Amino acid sequence: MSQRNLVILTKIILIYSIFFIFMKAVVIFGGAWLVPNLLLMLPFLILGTIAGIQIKREKYSWWLVGIGAAAIIIIRVNETAFSVWVQQQLMNQA
């Protein structure tokens, strides 16, 4: 694949990370569970930061694209189950 595709995919990961963080912040302010949503935001904060640094320095990596795509898929597929599980664990401790 070309360097152009790598740049585009890195920018997509950055934009998606920003969107997901914004979406979770809106949900939290709307009254959703705090801790599960903050934990779900964390990987996207890391991915977005790394993607932003790569874009700023104009040094791109297929590793970020691969790990980012895998993380997005895994997190989105298991998001609801993870949120419920974390909230149940918090309720059991209280």
C-alpha positions in Angstrom: 0.0 0.0 0.0 1.1 3.5 -0.6 2.3 6.2 1.7 -0.8 8.2 0.8 -3.0 5.5 2.1 -1.0 5.4 5.3 -1.5 9.1 5.8 -5.2 8.9 5.2 -5.7 6.0 7.5 -3.7 7.7 10.3 -5.9 10.8 9.9 -9.0 8.6 10.0 -7.8 7.1 13.3 -7.2 10.6 14.7 -10.6 11.9 13.6 -12.4 8.7 14.9 -10.6 9.0 18.2 -11.6 12.6 18.7 -15.2 11.8 17.7 -15.4 8.8 20.1 -13.9 10.9 23.0 -16.4 13.7 22.3 -19.3 11.2 22.1 -18.4 9.6 25.4 -18.0 13.0 27.1 -21.5 13.9 25.9 -22.9 10.6 27.2 -21.2 11.1 30.6 -22.7 14.6 30.9 -26.0 13.1 29.9 -26.0 11.0 33.0 -24.4 7.7 31.9 -22.0 5.7 34.0 -18.8 7.6 34.7 -16.1 5.0 35.2 -16.9 2.6 32.4 -17.1 5.5 29.9 -13.8 7.0 31.1 -12.2 3.6 30.7 -13.5 3.3 27.2 -12.2 6.8 26.4 -8.6 5.9 27.5 -7.5 3.8 24.5 -8.8 6.4 22.1 -7.0 9.1 24.0 -3.8 7.2 23.6 -4.5 6.4 19.9 -5.5 9.9 19.1 -2.4 11.4 20.8 0.0 9.1 19.0 -1.8 9.7 15.6 -1.6 13.4 16.3 2.1 13.3 17.0 2.7 11.3 13.9 0.7 13.7 11.7 2.5 16.7 13.2 6.0 15.1 12.6 4.9 13.6 9.3 6.3 10.2 10.3 3.7 7.6 9.9 3.6 3.9 10.9 1.6 0.9 9.7 1.8 -0.4 13.3 -0.4 2.4 14.5 -2.9 1.8 11.7 -3.1 -1.9 12.4 -3.2 -1.6 16.2 -5.7 1.3 15.9 -8.0 -0.6 13.6 -7.9 -3.6 15.8 -8.5 -1.5 18.9 -11.5 0.3 17.3 -13.1 -3.0 16.3 -12.5 -4.8 19.6 -13.6 -1.9 21.7 -16.8 -1.2 19.7 -17.8 -4.9 19.6 -17.4 -5.3 23.3 -18.3 -1.8 24.5 -21.7 -2.6 26.0 -20.7 -5.8 27.8 -17.5 -4.1 29.1 -19.5 -1.2 30.5 -22.1 -3.4 32.2 -19.3 -5.6 33.7 -17.3 -2.6 35.1 -20.4 -1.1 36.6 -21.4 -4.4 38.2 -17.9 -4.7 39.7 -18.2 -1.2 41.1 -21.6 -2.0 42.6 -20.4 -5.2 44.1 -17.6 -3.4 45.9 -19.9 -0.7 47.3 
